[in-house]
């Protein structure tokens, strides 16, 4: 059994997948498997894994484009490793990513999940992430309500965590990572390896943040599901209700300006349902 299962979901990104795959194969740590989950691509991605003479690469194709949540969950289902590492097809790892993270986890055995720092590249140029995205270690729940404080491509987590928490929410067309991190951070601390192990490439036309409007509506769905179905402390519940009300009020105001009365009433009702 491999120690680490690397899961790479991909949809019509054959050229970018080459860079992601190569960055995994260059890892100093070698005891891993790679699961390439083809989410119904039509650009010949199926041929790519065959070009690598490496038995650690496993290719699975979904019959249609279900979305990244289904693809990642499929990878988790077929994975055999004790630890699961996610890598988006347009991102790239440093060669010491897995070795550094596994050593950190050996040194900090109480942690079930950890991530690394990252470099941002937008349209071919390196940019500095906002200060609000600065990563830290420990209890990330409060900050994770406002924005994603965990990057999928930088994270590695124990497979038992997926069994306990559940996988990605396949009903969400976006913000599926936000949803999972809320469920995890409400119950577990998150570690941080301070090295820059990941390069994130942005600016693609097919990125969900560029193709789906009003992403906060999916974050509100996640918070509401968390409030209704997850055991939270009193402080966690108050923080979740406050952020949910604020996000709903902002969406309601925008709907009112655009003349969408039905959506305005829906999100106004959500905002007013919490007594602040």
C-alpha atoms as one frame of an Amber mdcrd trajectory, in Angstrom:
protein
   0.000   0.000   0.000   1.332   3.472  -0.797   1.672   5.857   2.124   0.199
   8.784   0.169  -2.542   8.969  -2.438  -2.322  12.037  -4.677  -5.662  12.925
  -6.256  -5.729  15.116  -9.374  -9.182  15.966 -10.791  -9.099  17.291 -14.338
 -11.508  18.531 -16.991 -10.199  19.569 -20.427  -6.801  20.706 -19.152  -4.472
  18.295 -20.907  -1.561  20.711 -21.255  -1.797  21.960 -17.666  -2.067  18.396
 -16.362   1.427  17.689 -17.707   2.886  20.294 -15.345   0.924  19.025 -12.343
   1.805  15.377 -12.977   5.466  16.191 -13.516   5.637  18.065 -10.211   4.364
  14.964  -8.390   6.742  12.609 -10.174   9.653  14.884  -9.159   8.871  14.498
  -5.443  11.795  13.480  -3.239   9.390  11.249  -1.331   8.525   8.301  -3.562
   5.961   6.121  -1.757   2.823   7.459  -3.396   0.165   6.682  -5.967  -1.401
   9.207  -8.339  -5.084   9.042  -9.180  -5.979  11.138 -12.223  -9.751  11.554
 -12.237 -10.938  12.632 -15.679 -14.225  14.472 -15.150 -15.651  13.728 -18.599
 -13.005  15.563 -20.634 -13.078  15.724 -24.416  -9.515  16.812 -25.179  -7.693
  13.474 -25.222  -6.606  13.478 -21.576  -7.026   9.686 -21.463  -3.901   9.319
 -23.613  -1.697  11.387 -21.300  -1.185   8.994 -18.346  -0.249   6.258 -20.833
   2.757   8.338 -21.928   4.281   7.966 -18.460   5.860   4.569 -17.824   5.040
   4.750 -14.131   2.830   2.138 -12.487   1.960   4.576  -9.706  -0.302   6.547
 -12.058  -3.910   5.351 -12.143  -6.461   6.842 -14.530 -10.199   6.874 -13.877
 -12.719   8.460 -16.232 -16.194   9.677 -15.290 -18.779   9.317 -18.057 -19.885
  12.964 -17.938 -18.686  16.221 -16.394 -20.033  15.935 -12.841 -17.849  18.615
 -11.276 -14.767  18.730  -9.100 -16.507  17.419  -5.958 -17.536  14.165  -7.631
 -14.066  13.827  -9.155 -12.277  14.311  -5.831 -14.673  11.971  -4.021 -14.069
   9.353  -6.708 -10.346   9.698  -6.141 -10.771   9.310  -2.381 -12.932   6.226
  -2.970 -10.304   4.503  -5.106  -7.327   5.672  -3.029  -5.315   3.250  -0.896
  -2.918   5.543   0.945  -2.922   6.378   4.640  -2.618  10.064   3.721  -4.498
  11.900   0.979  -3.010  14.855  -0.878  -5.048  16.932  -3.309  -3.618  18.673
  -6.366  -5.614  20.738  -8.846  -4.651  20.201 -12.464  -3.507  23.810 -12.932
  -1.231  23.922  -9.856   2.335  22.770  -9.210   4.208  21.333  -6.224   7.757
  21.962  -5.070   9.881  18.791  -5.075  10.067  18.609  -1.256   6.342  19.131
  -0.628   5.396  15.603   0.426   8.637  14.821   2.281   8.433  18.021   4.373
   4.764  17.582   5.197   5.120  13.928   6.194   8.069  14.766   8.430   6.009
  17.548  10.029   3.156  15.114  10.658   5.560  12.635  12.266   6.798  15.427
  14.515   3.215  16.541  15.314   1.258  13.284  15.602  -1.871  14.863  17.107
  -2.656  16.616  13.807  -4.774  14.901  11.155  -4.385  17.623   8.536  -1.765
  20.155   7.542  -1.037  22.532   4.678   1.802  24.686   3.344   2.296  28.242
   2.211   1.936  29.093  -1.458   3.039  31.323  -4.299   0.358  33.029  -6.396
   0.799  33.540 -10.140  -1.898  35.451 -12.053  -1.768  35.694 -15.836   1.892
  34.723 -15.791   2.996  37.206 -13.118   3.661  36.585  -9.436   1.318  38.532
  -7.161   1.108  38.954  -3.417  -1.991  37.443  -1.770  -4.030  39.757   0.484
  -3.011  39.873   4.132  -6.380  38.295   5.003  -5.226  35.109   3.266  -2.106
  34.723   5.404  -2.029  31.160   6.691  -1.583  30.180  10.302  -1.813  27.069
  12.452  -4.426  25.860  14.923  -8.123  26.715  15.167  -9.103  28.113  11.763
 -12.876  27.895  12.105 -13.744  31.542  12.746 -11.543  32.811   9.926 -12.741
  30.033   7.597 -16.302  31.329   7.849 -15.277  34.466   5.977 -13.029  32.911
   3.336 -11.168  29.721   2.471  -8.180  29.490   4.798  -7.084  26.128   3.386
  -5.905  25.581  -0.181  -6.841  22.182  -1.669  -3.553  21.770  -3.549  -1.464
  22.476  -0.447  -3.256  20.158   1.949  -2.568  16.616   3.117  -4.933  14.829
   5.496  -5.414  11.396   7.051  -7.870   9.201   5.225  -9.778   8.618   8.489
 -10.681  12.308   8.408 -12.611  11.834   5.171 -14.419   8.853   6.682 -15.423
  10.821   9.785 -16.241  14.188   8.221 -17.464  12.972   4.834 -16.205  14.026
   1.430 -16.907  17.009  -0.768 -20.537  18.112  -1.111 -21.476  17.125  -4.658
 -24.622  19.282  -4.623 -22.510  22.445  -4.590 -21.392  23.694  -8.031 -18.810
  25.941  -6.315 -17.304  26.613  -2.865 -17.147  22.869  -2.246 -13.742  23.284
  -0.597 -15.095  26.048   1.677 -17.839  23.632   2.728 -15.430  20.802   3.588
 -13.000  23.056   5.453 -15.816  24.377   7.638 -16.754  20.842   8.640 -13.142
  19.991   9.367 -12.091  23.177  11.175 -15.153  23.046  13.416 -13.690  19.860
  14.914  -9.953  19.674  14.173  -6.949  22.007  14.313  -5.029  22.502  11.083
  -1.249  22.354  10.928   1.048  24.545   8.848   4.377  23.728   7.268   5.765
  27.240   6.721   7.654  26.489   3.486   6.292  27.525   0.081   5.421  24.122
  -1.358   2.768  25.179  -3.862   2.510  27.470  -6.848  -1.072  28.429  -7.681
  -1.769  29.599 -11.210  -4.791  31.862 -11.675  -6.432  33.791 -14.461  -7.854
  30.827 -16.422 -11.191  31.440 -18.114 -12.540  28.090 -16.876 -11.954  28.765
 -13.173 -15.161  28.513 -11.145 -14.558  31.893  -9.526 -14.701  33.407 -13.027
 -17.691  31.493 -14.374 -20.176  31.389 -11.461 -21.830  34.512 -10.048 -22.502
  35.358  -6.382 -20.329  32.659  -4.827 -21.470  33.683  -1.348 -24.852  32.029
  -1.963 -23.088  28.656  -1.840 -21.165  29.668   1.256 -24.473  30.553   2.915
 -25.789  27.093   2.036 -22.727  25.551   3.647 -23.077  27.586   6.828 -26.783
  26.767   7.126 -26.101  23.043   6.695 -23.370  23.295   9.318 -25.724  25.027
  11.747 -28.461  22.451  11.219 -26.408  19.253  11.096 -23.046  19.677  12.856
 -22.221  19.771  16.566 -20.884  23.257  17.247 -19.805  25.012  20.400 -21.826
  28.020  21.482 -19.087  30.355  20.272 -18.821  28.573  16.914 -22.581  28.770
  16.450 -22.666  32.507  17.196 -19.822  33.152  14.759 -21.496  31.070  12.049
 -24.853  32.795  12.504 -23.236  36.231  12.406 -21.315  35.566   9.180 -24.332
  33.917   7.557 -26.533  36.910   8.391 -23.953  39.371   7.071 -23.409  37.506
   3.797 -27.164  37.106   3.274 -27.769  40.804   3.907 -25.147  41.758   1.311
 -26.696  39.457  -1.304 -30.195  40.745  -0.479 -29.063  44.336  -1.008 -27.565
  43.424  -4.369 -30.729  41.612  -5.449 -32.815  44.630  -4.482 -30.645  46.920
  -6.617 -31.025  44.562  -9.580 -34.786  44.326  -9.088 -34.823  40.620  -8.245
 -37.607  40.703  -5.665 -37.844  36.954  -5.067 -34.157  36.522  -4.298 -34.188
  39.704  -2.241 -36.932  38.336  -0.019 -35.206  34.969   0.301 -31.874  36.343
   1.462 -33.465  39.079   3.554 -35.347  36.328   5.375 -32.099  34.435   6.009
 -30.397  37.575   7.298 -33.279  38.367   9.648 -33.591  34.790  10.925 -30.608
  35.355  13.203 -31.228  37.793  16.023 -28.306  40.232  15.974
